[in-house]
Amino acid sequence: MAKVTLYVDYKSGGAKEYANAYDIAISPAGVLTFYWPAAGKGSGTPRAYKFTTSVPFTVEEDTSAG
């Protein structure tokens, strides 16, 4: 799994981190798409949220997990 950081307020350095992001894809145009597990356990709660954005971002992957 990886951690995605979206810089939603680039000028002030405000960022939102999404730990355990998966199925990360970056298009040639710089559009980021990833899934993030939902925290809820109810039957109406989705299993994951899909994010698609073009705001500045970083992606960190733990390569030591094996």
N, C-alpha and C positions, 0 to 999 in steps of 0.2 A: 504494500500500500504506500501511498505517497501523501505529502502535505501540499496543498495548493494555497497560496497567499494571493488574494486579490487586493490591489491598491485602489480602493473605492474613492478615496479622497487624496489624490496623488500630491497635491500641493502641501497639505498638512501632514502627510505621512501616515494618514489613517489607513489601516489595513484590516481585512477579515481573513482569518485562517480557517481552512477546512481540512482537518486531520482525517486520515483514512479515505481519501479520495481515490477513486478507481476508474478504469476505462477512460483515461485521460487522452484526449486527442487535440492536436493543434493543427489547424488548417494552414495551407501556404499563405493565406491572407492574414494570419495572425489571430484567428478566432479560436478561443479555448472552449472545449466542451468536456465536462467531467460529471461523474456521479458521486453523491455523498450520502452515506447511510442515514436514514431517519432515526430519531431517538425514540419515538413513541412506540407503544406496544399494542395499541388498540386495533381492532379489525379494520377501522376506516383509515388508519395511518398508512401512508405509502412506505414501501421498503427502502426507497432511496429517492433523492431529489436529483433532477438533472439540471445542470447549470450550463449556460452558453453565454459567453461574454467576450468582449474585445478590450476591456479595461486592462491596464498594465498588470502583469501577474508574474509570479515565480512558481516553479514546481520543484519540490524537493522529494527525492526518492531514497528510501533506506535500502542501500545495496548490500548491507551486511546481513540482512535477514536471509536465512537459507533454509 
